[in-house]
């Protein structure tokens, strides 16, 4: 009975090592997804701005979201065009950056 238990444990360990090796090989083949800030701009008034696709709209010309960082107040503002025919830019949200980073680190 002990030899059966030892063989089962050895088989489980061997399969665990094989699965771990497959995960590492697969992770090594995943394409990189770099983030570029080439479209970002920083103004002289302490504001930084960048746009990104919102995921809505036609695929050839998707709607975009405008992210604005007020460097002096350390605040992020998010603007979007709700309706393309309306062409009004609406404030969709905002947050204090130190609070966001603290929450991202798990600090509540």
N, C-alpha and C positions, 0 to 999 in steps of 0.2 A: 504494500500500500504506500509505503514511503517513497519507493522508487517512482510510482505513478505521480505522486505529488511533486517530487523533484523534477520529473520530466515535464509536468504541466507548468511548473514555475519557470523552468528553463525556456520552454516554448513561449510563454508570455513575455519574458524578458527579451528574447530574440525578436519577437514581433514588435515590441515597443521600440527597440533600437532601429528596426527597419522603418517603422512609421516615422520616427524622428529624423532619420536620414532622408526619407522622401520629402518631408516638410522642408528641410534645409535646402535640398536640391530645387524644389519647386519655388521656394522664396528667392533663391538666387536667380531664377529665370524671369521673375516678375519685372515688367518694365518700370523704369523710374518714372516718377510723376513729379518733376520739379516745379517749384513755384517761382514765377518770374514777376518782378515788379517793374517791368519795362514800361508799362502804361501808367504807372503811378507818377504823380507830380506833387511837388512841394512848393507851396506859395511862400511869399515873403512875410505873410501875416501869421505864420505858424500853423497853417492848415496843410494836411496831406490828403490827396484824393486818389482813388482808384476805382475803376469800374470792373464789373464781372457779369457774365451772363446769369440771368435769373432762372433759367430753365423753362421759361415761357416764351411764346411767340413762335414765328416761323423759324425753321432750322437754318435758313440762309441769312436771316437777320434777327437773331433772338433779342428779346428785351433785356435790358441791363439794369443792374443795381449800382448805385453810386455809394461808396463808402467814404466818409469824410472823418478825418481824425483832427480834432482841435488839440494841437500839441501843448498849448499853454494850460488848458483846462483838463487835459488828459481824458477827453471824452470822444466816443465813437458815435457817429450819426449814420443812419442807413436811410437812403432815399431810393424811391422807385417810381417808375411811370406805371400807374395802375391801368390806364387805358391809352393805347397808342394814338387813337384819334383825338383824345383830349389834350395830350402833350403837357399835362401838368405834372410837375415833380412833387411827390408827396413824401413827407417824413414818415418812414415806416417804423422807426425805433431808434433807440440810443441807449448808451450805457457808459458808466464810468470805467475806464480802462483798468485801473488797479483792482477794482472789484471783479472785473471779468477774468483777469489773470489769476487772482487769488482763487476764484471759483474753479478755474481750469486745473489748478494745482491740487484741488480737493480741499481747499481751506474754507469752503462755504462762502 
